[in-house]
Amino acid sequence: MSVRVYLRTAGGFLLALLVGFLLGSSIQPLRSQPSAQPPAAPPASDVLVERLVREADETGRQMRTDVAALTELMKRVIREVEFGGWYPELNDQGRLLGERIGVDVEVAVAQTLLAVAEKSVVRNGQEEWVVGRIVDFFQASRADVLRYREKGYPLSSIILGYAIAKAAKASPEQVFEMREMGQSWPAIAVALGVKPQELGKALQGMFP
């Protein structure tokens, strides 16, 4: 793998490491502290926040998996590569991992911003407006959007699912079927061939 490739992607890798740590390792300890008394039933907004945090945790685990794969590739490069040589296999693996981690980070950022927005939407009682916006922006069936709501998807996850489908030129049904089979949002985006920056483009103009 060329030195130039490493330099070009180093910033993205470091950002991925930071976001993966924040979304995973730093969240779980805060949520796992023991309590002396049984917890009271949380308000609906707290239930939503916990659901959004669990989804962020899944994204964090995916990112850590991909960063671990990058670490193994780095160790292999250190052992095998001679400066000035050309190693097509390693170069391709590095490029693919770089793209994958770039998509992981983009999904994580979009997921976080949408989750924060959803908290405000719920507090202000604007869910119906957002449902209408999803229908209009993605040219989606209102019945389908409401069906996903009935299945328990937060609004932010529905938006993310439709955005991944748009970026991948896939059907929303395929995206949500993959989600229901237990795949994380970043894994779905990568599996469907979404490239870095395409998810951001798919969401541009969602909230004018």
N, C-alpha and C positions, 0 to 999 in steps of 0.2 A: 504494500500500500504506500502511496507516495506521501512525502511529508506535507505537500500542499493540501492533500485531502484532509489530513489530520488538523491542520491549522484552520482550514475553512469551517470545519464542523465542531471545533472545540467549544465554542461559545454555546452552541445548542446542547452539547452533551452536559456541560456544567449546569445549564438551566434545568435540564431534565433531572439531574441528580438532586438539585435543590428542591424542585417542585415535588419530586417523588418522596423526598424526606418529609416535606411539610404536609403532604396529603396523607401519608401513611404513618410513619414512625411517630410523628409529633401529635397526631390526633388520638391514636389508640390509648396511650397512657392517660390522657386526660379523661377519657370516657370509662376507664376501667378502675378508677379509684373506689375502694370499698366505702359503703355507707353504713352508718350505725343503725339507721331506721329504714324500714321498707319504703321505697319511693312511692309518692303519691301519683295518681294518674296525671300525666303531663297534659298541658293544654294542646289543642290541635296544632298550633304553630310549632310547639316543641316536637311533636311527633313528626311533622314535616321536616324539621331541621335534622332530626336523627336519621330519617330516611335519606336525606341528601348527603349527610356525612357518611353513611354506609356506602352509598354509591361512589363518593369520593375515595373511600378506602379501597374499593375495588379497582378504581383507576390507579391509585397509588401502588397497589400490588402488581398490576400489569407493568407499570413503569419500572418498578424495581426488578422485575423479571427481565425486561429488555436491557436495562442498564447492566445487570449481571452478565447477560450474553455479550454485551460490549466489553466488559471487563475481561472475560475469557478470550475474546478476540484480541484485545490489547496484549494480553500475556503471550498469546501465540505469536503475534507480530514481533514482540520483543525477542522471543526465542528464535524465530525462523528468518526474519527479514534482514537482508544486508543492504546497507545504504547504497542508493543508486540502482538497485535491482527493480524488476517489474514483476508483480505478483497478482495476476488478474483475479484469481479466486479470492484472495484476501481483500483486494480492492473492491470487488463486487459485494462481498459480505459486509465490509465497512459502509459502503454506500447504502445498502438496504437497511442496515441497522440504524444509520444516521437518519434515513427517511422515517423509519418506524418510530424512533424516539421523538423526532420532530412532530409526527402525528399525535403521539402520546401527549406531548406537551400542549399542543393546540387543543386537543379534546379536553385536557385538564383545565386549561384557562377558560374555554367556553363554558364548560360544565360549572366552574366556580362562579363565573359572572352571572350565568343564568340562574343558579341557585340563590345567589344574593338577591337578584331581581325578584325571584318568586316569593321570597319572604315578604317583601314589600307589597307585592300583588295580593297575597293572602290577607295580610293585615288590613289592606285598604278595600277588600272585597271586590277586586277587579278580575276575578277568574274568568268570568264570561267574556270580558273584553279580550283577554289573551286567547281564549279558545277561538273567538272570531278572527283574531289576527293570524293565528296558525292556519286556519282554513283559507283565509285570503292570500297570505304570503306564499304558502306552499301549494296552493290550489288543491287542498286536501278535502276529503269527504268529512263533513261535520260528524256524521255517524261514526266514522272510524276514530276520529279524535276523542269523541265521548266514550267510545268503547275502550280505548286505551286508558282513559281516566277511570272508568269503572274497574279496570284491572289493577288499579293502584299506582299507575305511573304519575309521578309529579309532572306538572306542566313543563318544567325545565327539561326533564328527560324526554318528553314528547317532542319538544322543539329540537333537542339534540338528535333524536332519532330521525326526524324528518330532514334535518340538515345533513346528516351523514348520508341518507338516501339520495338527497339532491347532489351532494358532492361526488358520490360514487355512481350517479346515474343508475341507481337501483330502485326497487320498489320499497316503500315504507314497510309493507308487509314482511319482506325479506329481512329488513333490519330488525324489526320487533320480534320476529320468530327467532333470530339468532340471539337476541337479548333474553328471550324466555328460555332458551336452551342454556343459559348461564354464562354467556360470553360478556366480557366487559365492553364498555363503549369504545375504548381505544382498539381493542382486539377486533371488534366488528369493523371499525373504520379501516384498519390495516388489511383485514381479510378481503374487503370489498375494493381495495386498490386506491383508497383515498390518499392523495399526496399532501405534503406540507403546504399550507396556505389555502388549500381548496376548501376546507371546512369554514375558515373565516370568510371566504368569498361567498359561500352558500348562505351565511347568516347576515351578510351586509344588507341593510335596509329592513331588517326584521322589525326593529322598533324605530320608526322615523322620529 
